[in-house]
Amino acid sequence: MASKDAPANAKRLLKALIGRGTPVAPDNRINLVAADVGLDDGEIRPAIRYAKSQGWLEEAKFGHTKGWLSITPVGKAAVES
C-alpha cells in the first residue's frame, strides 16, 4: 500500500526530473534527484512505486538504458496539471 504522501511525492520527483532535463534516468540518479527535492529514503521507493502504478514511470525501452526508468507522456501530463 502506498503511503498517503506517495502521490504528492511522486509528482514532486517527476517535476524535478523533468526540470533537470532527465526524463530517462538510472535508479541512482533518480535517488539523487529525490534527495535533492527533500525526499528521504523511506519516501523515495513509495513515490516511485506510485508513479509506476499510475503509468507515470516505466522501464526504459532501449538498449543502453536497461534498468533505467522513463517518464511517460501520462507522467508529464500529470505534473503539468
DRENTIMAR-946580 format. One record per atom (N, C-alpha, C, CB): residue number from 1; residue in one letter; atom name; x, y, z. Coordinates in pm, whole numbers. Glycine has a CB too. Layout:
<atoms>
ATOM / NUM / A / CA / X / Y / Z .
...
</atoms>
This chain:
<atoms>
ATOM / 1 / M / N / 84 / -118 / 0 .
ATOM / 1 / M / CA / 0 / 0 / 0 .
ATOM / 1 / M / C / 88 / 125 / 0 .
ATOM / 1 / M / CB / -95 / 0 / 122 .
ATOM / 2 / A / N / 54 / 221 / -82 .
ATOM / 2 / A / CA / 131 / 344 / -92 .
ATOM / 2 / A / C / 107 / 431 / 31 .
ATOM / 2 / A / CB / 95 / 421 / -220 .
ATOM / 3 / S / N / 210 / 504 / 71 .
ATOM / 3 / S / CA / 192 / 597 / 182 .
ATOM / 3 / S / C / 102 / 710 / 136 .
ATOM / 3 / S / CB / 328 / 652 / 232 .
ATOM / 4 / K / N / 42 / 779 / 232 .
ATOM / 4 / K / CA / -51 / 887 / 198 .
ATOM / 4 / K / C / 18 / 1001 / 124 .
ATOM / 4 / K / CB / -118 / 941 / 324 .
ATOM / 5 / D / N / 149 / 1013 / 139 .
ATOM / 5 / D / CA / 224 / 1120 / 72 .
ATOM / 5 / D / C / 281 / 1077 / -63 .
ATOM / 5 / D / CB / 336 / 1166 / 161 .
ATOM / 6 / A / N / 266 / 950 / -98 .
ATOM / 6 / A / CA / 327 / 899 / -222 .
ATOM / 6 / A / C / 280 / 975 / -347 .
ATOM / 6 / A / CB / 295 / 752 / -237 .
ATOM / 7 / P / N / 151 / 1005 / -362 .
ATOM / 7 / P / CA / 110 / 1078 / -484 .
ATOM / 7 / P / C / 179 / 1215 / -497 .
ATOM / 7 / P / CB / -41 / 1098 / -484 .
ATOM / 8 / A / N / 181 / 1291 / -391 .
ATOM / 8 / A / CA / 245 / 1423 / -396 .
ATOM / 8 / A / C / 396 / 1410 / -414 .
ATOM / 8 / A / CB / 213 / 1504 / -267 .
ATOM / 9 / N / N / 456 / 1312 / -347 .
ATOM / 9 / N / CA / 600 / 1291 / -360 .
ATOM / 9 / N / C / 635 / 1246 / -501 .
ATOM / 9 / N / CB / 649 / 1188 / -258 .
ATOM / 10 / A / N / 552 / 1163 / -561 .
ATOM / 10 / A / CA / 576 / 1117 / -698 .
ATOM / 10 / A / C / 573 / 1235 / -794 .
ATOM / 10 / A / CB / 472 / 1011 / -740 .
ATOM / 11 / K / N / 476 / 1323 / -777 .
ATOM / 11 / K / CA / 468 / 1441 / -863 .
ATOM / 11 / K / C / 589 / 1532 / -843 .
ATOM / 11 / K / CB / 339 / 1519 / -836 .
ATOM / 12 / R / N / 630 / 1551 / -718 .
ATOM / 12 / R / CA / 749 / 1634 / -692 .
ATOM / 12 / R / C / 872 / 1575 / -760 .
ATOM / 12 / R / CB / 774 / 1646 / -541 .
ATOM / 13 / L / N / 886 / 1444 / -752 .
ATOM / 13 / L / CA / 1001 / 1377 / -811 .
ATOM / 13 / L / C / 999 / 1390 / -963 .
ATOM / 13 / L / CB / 1004 / 1230 / -770 .
ATOM / 14 / L / N / 884 / 1362 / -1025 .
ATOM / 14 / L / CA / 876 / 1373 / -1171 .
ATOM / 14 / L / C / 899 / 1515 / -1218 .
ATOM / 14 / L / CB / 740 / 1324 / -1219 .
ATOM / 15 / K / N / 842 / 1612 / -1147 .
ATOM / 15 / K / CA / 862 / 1752 / -1183 .
ATOM / 15 / K / C / 1011 / 1788 / -1176 .
ATOM / 15 / K / CB / 780 / 1845 / -1090 .
ATOM / 16 / A / N / 1080 / 1739 / -1074 .
ATOM / 16 / A / CA / 1223 / 1767 / -1060 .
ATOM / 16 / A / C / 1304 / 1699 / -1171 .
ATOM / 16 / A / CB / 1273 / 1719 / -923 .
ATOM / 17 / L / N / 1269 / 1576 / -1205 .
ATOM / 17 / L / CA / 1340 / 1507 / -1313 .
ATOM / 17 / L / C / 1320 / 1579 / -1446 .
ATOM / 17 / L / CB / 1291 / 1361 / -1325 .
ATOM / 18 / I / N / 1198 / 1621 / -1475 .
ATOM / 18 / I / CA / 1171 / 1694 / -1598 .
ATOM / 18 / I / C / 1244 / 1828 / -1598 .
ATOM / 18 / I / CB / 1019 / 1717 / -1615 .
ATOM / 19 / G / N / 1241 / 1896 / -1485 .
ATOM / 19 / G / CA / 1308 / 2026 / -1473 .
ATOM / 19 / G / C / 1459 / 2018 / -1492 .
ATOM / 19 / G / CB / 1278 / 2086 / -1339 .
ATOM / 20 / R / N / 1516 / 1904 / -1459 .
ATOM / 20 / R / CA / 1660 / 1883 / -1475 .
ATOM / 20 / R / C / 1694 / 1823 / -1612 .
ATOM / 20 / R / CB / 1713 / 1793 / -1365 .
ATOM / 21 / G / N / 1593 / 1808 / -1696 .
ATOM / 21 / G / CA / 1617 / 1751 / -1827 .
ATOM / 21 / G / C / 1654 / 1603 / -1822 .
ATOM / 21 / G / CB / 1727 / 1827 / -1896 .
ATOM / 22 / T / N / 1596 / 1531 / -1725 .
ATOM / 22 / T / CA / 1628 / 1391 / -1705 .
ATOM / 22 / T / C / 1502 / 1304 / -1714 .
ATOM / 22 / T / CB / 1696 / 1371 / -1568 .
ATOM / 23 / P / N / 1437 / 1300 / -1829 .
ATOM / 23 / P / CA / 1316 / 1218 / -1839 .
ATOM / 23 / P / C / 1344 / 1068 / -1843 .
ATOM / 23 / P / CB / 1239 / 1257 / -1962 .
ATOM / 24 / V / N / 1469 / 1031 / -1869 .
ATOM / 24 / V / CA / 1512 / 891 / -1865 .
ATOM / 24 / V / C / 1637 / 888 / -1778 .
ATOM / 24 / V / CB / 1541 / 833 / -2010 .
ATOM / 25 / A / N / 1634 / 805 / -1673 .
ATOM / 25 / A / CA / 1745 / 808 / -1579 .
ATOM / 25 / A / C / 1763 / 673 / -1509 .
ATOM / 25 / A / CB / 1724 / 917 / -1475 .
ATOM / 26 / P / N / 1887 / 644 / -1468 .
ATOM / 26 / P / CA / 1911 / 524 / -1389 .
ATOM / 26 / P / C / 1863 / 545 / -1246 .
ATOM / 26 / P / CB / 2061 / 487 / -1391 .
ATOM / 27 / D / N / 1843 / 437 / -1179 .
ATOM / 27 / D / CA / 1791 / 438 / -1042 .
ATOM / 27 / D / C / 1871 / 530 / -950 .
ATOM / 27 / D / CB / 1790 / 298 / -985 .
ATOM / 28 / N / N / 2004 / 523 / -958 .
ATOM / 28 / N / CA / 2085 / 606 / -867 .
ATOM / 28 / N / C / 2066 / 755 / -893 .
ATOM / 28 / N / CB / 2232 / 570 / -881 .
ATOM / 29 / R / N / 2048 / 795 / -1018 .
ATOM / 29 / R / CA / 2025 / 937 / -1047 .
ATOM / 29 / R / C / 1888 / 980 / -996 .
ATOM / 29 / R / CB / 2036 / 965 / -1199 .
ATOM / 30 / I / N / 1789 / 894 / -1011 .
ATOM / 30 / I / CA / 1656 / 925 / -960 .
ATOM / 30 / I / C / 1661 / 943 / -808 .
ATOM / 30 / I / CB / 1556 / 812 / -997 .
ATOM / 31 / N / N / 1736 / 857 / -740 .
ATOM / 31 / N / CA / 1750 / 870 / -595 .
ATOM / 31 / N / C / 1817 / 1001 / -556 .
ATOM / 31 / N / CB / 1830 / 754 / -539 .
ATOM / 32 / L / N / 1918 / 1044 / -632 .
ATOM / 32 / L / CA / 1985 / 1172 / -604 .
ATOM / 32 / L / C / 1891 / 1290 / -623 .
ATOM / 32 / L / CB / 2107 / 1189 / -693 .
ATOM / 33 / V / N / 1813 / 1288 / -731 .
ATOM / 33 / V / CA / 1717 / 1395 / -755 .
ATOM / 33 / V / C / 1612 / 1396 / -645 .
ATOM / 33 / V / CB / 1650 / 1379 / -895 .
ATOM / 34 / A / N / 1566 / 1278 / -606 .
ATOM / 34 / A / CA / 1466 / 1269 / -499 .
ATOM / 34 / A / C / 1520 / 1329 / -370 .
ATOM / 34 / A / CB / 1425 / 1122 / -476 .
ATOM / 35 / A / N / 1644 / 1299 / -337 .
ATOM / 35 / A / CA / 1705 / 1356 / -217 .
ATOM / 35 / A / C / 1718 / 1508 / -230 .
ATOM / 35 / A / CB / 1843 / 1293 / -191 .
ATOM / 36 / D / N / 1751 / 1555 / -349 .
ATOM / 36 / D / CA / 1763 / 1700 / -372 .
ATOM / 36 / D / C / 1632 / 1774 / -347 .
ATOM / 36 / D / CB / 1810 / 1726 / -515 .
ATOM / 37 / V / N / 1518 / 1708 / -373 .
ATOM / 37 / V / CA / 1389 / 1774 / -350 .
ATOM / 37 / V / C / 1334 / 1745 / -211 .
ATOM / 37 / V / CB / 1288 / 1731 / -455 .
ATOM / 38 / G / N / 1416 / 1681 / -127 .
ATOM / 38 / G / CA / 1378 / 1663 / 13 .
ATOM / 38 / G / C / 1313 / 1531 / 49 .
ATOM / 38 / G / CB / 1288 / 1770 / 50 .
ATOM / 39 / L / N / 1311 / 1436 / -44 .
ATOM / 39 / L / CA / 1255 / 1305 / -9 .
ATOM / 39 / L / C / 1360 / 1223 / 64 .
ATOM / 39 / L / CB / 1204 / 1230 / -136 .
ATOM / 40 / D / N / 1319 / 1156 / 170 .
ATOM / 40 / D / CA / 1414 / 1070 / 241 .
ATOM / 40 / D / C / 1402 / 927 / 190 .
ATOM / 40 / D / CB / 1389 / 1076 / 395 .
ATOM / 41 / D / N / 1489 / 841 / 238 .
ATOM / 41 / D / CA / 1493 / 702 / 189 .
ATOM / 41 / D / C / 1358 / 631 / 201 .
ATOM / 41 / D / CB / 1597 / 624 / 264 .
ATOM / 42 / G / N / 1284 / 659 / 306 .
ATOM / 42 / G / CA / 1154 / 596 / 325 .
ATOM / 42 / G / C / 1044 / 650 / 235 .
ATOM / 42 / G / CB / 1113 / 611 / 467 .
ATOM / 43 / E / N / 1069 / 761 / 167 .
ATOM / 43 / E / CA / 969 / 821 / 79 .
ATOM / 43 / E / C / 996 / 795 / -69 .
ATOM / 43 / E / CB / 964 / 970 / 104 .
ATOM / 44 / I / N / 1121 / 766 / -103 .
ATOM / 44 / I / CA / 1159 / 751 / -244 .
ATOM / 44 / I / C / 1093 / 630 / -307 .
ATOM / 44 / I / CB / 1310 / 740 / -258 .
ATOM / 45 / R / N / 1109 / 513 / -249 .
ATOM / 45 / R / CA / 1053 / 389 / -307 .
ATOM / 45 / R / C / 901 / 397 / -321 .
ATOM / 45 / R / CB / 1091 / 269 / -221 .
ATOM / 46 / P / N / 827 / 441 / -217 .
ATOM / 46 / P / CA / 681 / 453 / -235 .
ATOM / 46 / P / C / 643 / 550 / -346 .
ATOM / 46 / P / CB / 617 / 496 / -104 .
ATOM / 47 / A / N / 718 / 659 / -360 .
ATOM / 47 / A / CA / 689 / 756 / -466 .
ATOM / 47 / A / C / 710 / 692 / -604 .
ATOM / 47 / A / CB / 777 / 882 / -452 .
ATOM / 48 / I / N / 817 / 618 / -619 .
ATOM / 48 / I / CA / 845 / 551 / -747 .
ATOM / 48 / I / C / 741 / 443 / -774 .
ATOM / 48 / I / CB / 986 / 490 / -747 .
ATOM / 49 / R / N / 707 / 365 / -673 .
ATOM / 49 / R / CA / 603 / 261 / -690 .
ATOM / 49 / R / C / 471 / 324 / -731 .
ATOM / 49 / R / CB / 585 / 179 / -560 .
ATOM / 50 / Y / N / 435 / 435 / -667 .
ATOM / 50 / Y / CA / 310 / 502 / -701 .
ATOM / 50 / Y / C / 314 / 552 / -845 .
ATOM / 50 / Y / CB / 283 / 619 / -603 .
ATOM / 51 / A / N / 424 / 616 / -883 .
ATOM / 51 / A / CA / 436 / 668 / -1020 .
ATOM / 51 / A / C / 426 / 555 / -1122 .
ATOM / 51 / A / CB / 568 / 743 / -1037 .
ATOM / 52 / K / N / 487 / 442 / -1093 .
ATOM / 52 / K / CA / 476 / 327 / -1184 .
ATOM / 52 / K / C / 332 / 276 / -1191 .
ATOM / 52 / K / CB / 571 / 213 / -1138 .
ATOM / 53 / S / N / 267 / 269 / -1076 .
ATOM / 53 / S / CA / 129 / 215 / -1074 .
ATOM / 53 / S / C / 32 / 305 / -1149 .
ATOM / 53 / S / CB / 82 / 198 / -929 .
ATOM / 54 / Q / N / 63 / 435 / -1158 .
ATOM / 54 / Q / CA / -21 / 529 / -1231 .
ATOM / 54 / Q / C / 15 / 539 / -1378 .
ATOM / 54 / Q / CB / -11 / 665 / -1167 .
ATOM / 55 / G / N / 122 / 468 / -1417 .
ATOM / 55 / G / CA / 168 / 475 / -1555 .
ATOM / 55 / G / C / 251 / 598 / -1585 .
ATOM / 55 / G / CB / 50 / 472 / -1648 .
ATOM / 56 / W / N / 301 / 664 / -1480 .
ATOM / 56 / W / CA / 382 / 784 / -1497 .
ATOM / 56 / W / C / 527 / 752 / -1525 .
ATOM / 56 / W / CB / 372 / 871 / -1374 .
ATOM / 57 / L / N / 573 / 639 / -1474 .
ATOM / 57 / L / CA / 710 / 591 / -1497 .
ATOM / 57 / L / C / 703 / 450 / -1553 .
ATOM / 57 / L / CB / 794 / 594 / -1365 .
ATOM / 58 / E / N / 798 / 416 / -1639 .
ATOM / 58 / E / CA / 807 / 281 / -1691 .
ATOM / 58 / E / C / 954 / 248 / -1713 .
ATOM / 58 / E / CB / 725 / 265 / -1824 .
ATOM / 59 / E / N / 980 / 120 / -1730 .
ATOM / 59 / E / CA / 1116 / 78 / -1762 .
ATOM / 59 / E / C / 1151 / 134 / -1899 .
ATOM / 59 / E / CB / 1130 / -78 / -1760 .
ATOM / 60 / A / N / 1269 / 193 / -1912 .
ATOM / 60 / A / CA / 1313 / 246 / -2040 .
ATOM / 60 / A / C / 1322 / 132 / -2141 .
ATOM / 60 / A / CB / 1451 / 319 / -2027 .
ATOM / 61 / K / N / 1291 / 161 / -2265 .
ATOM / 61 / K / CA / 1275 / 55 / -2364 .
ATOM / 61 / K / C / 1382 / 54 / -2472 .
ATOM / 61 / K / CB / 1142 / 67 / -2428 .
ATOM / 62 / F / N / 1499 / 106 / -2444 .
ATOM / 62 / F / CA / 1603 / 98 / -2546 .
ATOM / 62 / F / C / 1732 / 49 / -2483 .
ATOM / 62 / F / CB / 1623 / 234 / -2614 .
ATOM / 63 / G / N / 1813 / -14 / -2566 .
ATOM / 63 / G / CA / 1930 / -92 / -2529 .
ATOM / 63 / G / C / 2019 / -43 / -2417 .
ATOM / 63 / G / CB / 2009 / -105 / -2642 .
ATOM / 64 / H / N / 2081 / 72 / -2432 .
ATOM / 64 / H / CA / 2182 / 116 / -2335 .
ATOM / 64 / H / C / 2123 / 160 / -2201 .
ATOM / 64 / H / CB / 2262 / 229 / -2393 .
ATOM / 65 / T / N / 1992 / 162 / -2189 .
ATOM / 65 / T / CA / 1929 / 210 / -2066 .
ATOM / 65 / T / C / 1861 / 99 / -1987 .
ATOM / 65 / T / CB / 1829 / 318 / -2100 .
ATOM / 66 / K / N / 1905 / -23 / -2005 .
ATOM / 66 / K / CA / 1845 / -135 / -1930 .
ATOM / 66 / K / C / 1855 / -105 / -1780 .
ATOM / 66 / K / CB / 1917 / -270 / -1964 .
ATOM / 67 / G / N / 1741 / -116 / -1714 .
ATOM / 67 / G / CA / 1737 / -86 / -1571 .
ATOM / 67 / G / C / 1709 / 61 / -1540 .
ATOM / 67 / G / CB / 1866 / -125 / -1508 .
ATOM / 68 / W / N / 1690 / 142 / -1642 .
ATOM / 68 / W / CA / 1658 / 282 / -1622 .
ATOM / 68 / W / C / 1507 / 300 / -1625 .
ATOM / 68 / W / CB / 1725 / 370 / -1730 .
ATOM / 69 / L / N / 1461 / 412 / -1571 .
ATOM / 69 / L / CA / 1320 / 446 / -1574 .
ATOM / 69 / L / C / 1298 / 565 / -1666 .
ATOM / 69 / L / CB / 1266 / 477 / -1432 .
ATOM / 70 / S / N / 1184 / 567 / -1729 .
ATOM / 70 / S / CA / 1149 / 672 / -1823 .
ATOM / 70 / S / C / 1014 / 734 / -1783 .
ATOM / 70 / S / CB / 1143 / 617 / -1967 .
ATOM / 71 / I / N / 1006 / 865 / -1788 .
ATOM / 71 / I / CA / 879 / 933 / -1761 .
ATOM / 71 / I / C / 793 / 920 / -1887 .
ATOM / 71 / I / CB / 901 / 1085 / -1723 .
ATOM / 72 / T / N / 671 / 876 / -1868 .
ATOM / 72 / T / CA / 579 / 856 / -1980 .
ATOM / 72 / T / C / 509 / 988 / -2014 .
ATOM / 72 / T / CB / 474 / 747 / -1947 .
ATOM / 73 / P / N / 445 / 995 / -2130 .
ATOM / 73 / P / CA / 365 / 1113 / -2162 .
ATOM / 73 / P / C / 256 / 1137 / -2057 .
ATOM / 73 / P / CB / 303 / 1097 / -2301 .
ATOM / 74 / V / N / 200 / 1030 / -2004 .
ATOM / 74 / V / CA / 99 / 1044 / -1898 .
ATOM / 74 / V / C / 162 / 1107 / -1773 .
ATOM / 74 / V / CB / 35 / 907 / -1863 .
ATOM / 75 / G / N / 285 / 1067 / -1743 .
ATOM / 75 / G / CA / 356 / 1125 / -1629 .
ATOM / 75 / G / C / 384 / 1272 / -1648 .
ATOM / 75 / G / CB / 486 / 1051 / -1606 .
ATOM / 76 / K / N / 425 / 1309 / -1770 .
ATOM / 76 / K / CA / 449 / 1451 / -1798 .
ATOM / 76 / K / C / 321 / 1531 / -1783 .
ATOM / 76 / K / CB / 506 / 1469 / -1940 .
ATOM / 77 / A / N / 211 / 1476 / -1832 .
ATOM / 77 / A / CA / 81 / 1545 / -1821 .
ATOM / 77 / A / C / 39 / 1558 / -1674 .
ATOM / 77 / A / CB / -27 / 1469 / -1900 .
ATOM / 78 / A / N / 66 / 1455 / -1595 .
ATOM / 78 / A / CA / 26 / 1458 / -1453 .
ATOM / 78 / A / C / 94 / 1570 / -1377 .
ATOM / 78 / A / CB / 57 / 1324 / -1386 .
ATOM / 79 / V / N / 221 / 1595 / -1406 .
ATOM / 79 / V / CA / 290 / 1701 / -1331 .
ATOM / 79 / V / C / 258 / 1839 / -1386 .
ATOM / 79 / V / CB / 439 / 1678 / -1334 .
ATOM / 80 / E / N / 206 / 1845 / -1507 .
ATOM / 80 / E / CA / 169 / 1975 / -1564 .
ATOM / 80 / E / C / 29 / 2018 / -1523 .
ATOM / 80 / E / CB / 177 / 1969 / -1715 .
ATOM / 81 / S / N / -50 / 1922 / -1469 .
ATOM / 81 / S / CA / -188 / 1956 / -1432 .
ATOM / 81 / S / C / -196 / 2023 / -1297 .
ATOM / 81 / S / CB / -274 / 1831 / -1431 .
</atoms>
